[in-house]
Amino acid sequence: MLTKKLEITNKTGLHARPASDFVMEAKKYASKVTICREGGTPVNAKSIVRLLAEGIGQGTKIELSTEGEDEEAAMVTLAAIIESGFGE
């Protein structure tokens, strides 16, 4: 299992389009992918409903976790998406 602490920097946070883009990319990997807000419970990052329900906004600190056969590739790609501000 790999984990990385990140901060959501884009203006809209993990809402609508950014969350959808993230989920679509996460689903490309066989590994289990979770996101946990600071002090929260990990949620399935391959579920748009779960991500939107978390209400992760700009400035929120999260922990991204990947676990499985392609966990390294998943972590590199998904962390880069978050760090880039979802292209905004």
N, C-alpha and C positions, 0 to 999 in steps of 0.2 A: 504494500500500500504506500502510495506517495501522497503527501499533503503539502499545500502551499498557502500561505496567508497572503491575501490580496485586498486591495481597496477598489471599490467601484467608483470610477472617476467620471463617467459620462453623465450628462445632465439628466437624462431620464431614468438612470439606473437600469435594473433588470426589469423593464416594462415593455410590453407589446413586442415591437420589432427586435430589440436587442435580445430579449428572452427567447423569442422564436428562433433567431439566428443561432444562439448558443445551443439550444436544445437540438436543432437540426445537426449541428456539428458534433455534439456529444453522442448522438445516436449512431454515428459512423463507427464508433468504437465498441468492441465487445466488453470492455472493462466497465465495472460499476463506477458511476460518477456521482458524487454528492457535493452539495454546497451547504455550508453551515454558517449562519450569521453569528457574529460574536455573541456568545452566551446562549445560543439557540440549539436546536436539534437539527442534525443533518437531514436534508431532503434529497430526493432523487432528482438529479439535474437533467434527466432525460424526460421529465414531465413538465410541460408548459404550465399546467394547472398548479403544480406544487411551487414552481418558481414564482409565478405571479402572486400566489397566496402569501408568500414570504414578504412581499412589499419591500424588496431590497432597493433602496434609493441611492442617490449620489452620496459618496462619503462613507457608505456602509463598509465595515471591515468584514471579510468573509474568509472561510477556509475551504479551499477546493481540494477534494480528495478523489483519487483514482485508484482502482484496485482490479487487477486482472492481467490477462496475457499481453495487452497492449497499453498498459498503464503509463509507461513513459511517453509514448507518442501522444496519448490523450492529454496528459498533463502539459506537455510542451505547447500543443496547439490551443487547448482551451485557456490556459493561463495567458498566452499571447493575445487571444481575443479580448480578454478582460483588461489586460494591461494597455491595449491599444485604444481603449475607450469605445470598443465596438465600431471602430472606424469613423467616429464622430469628430 
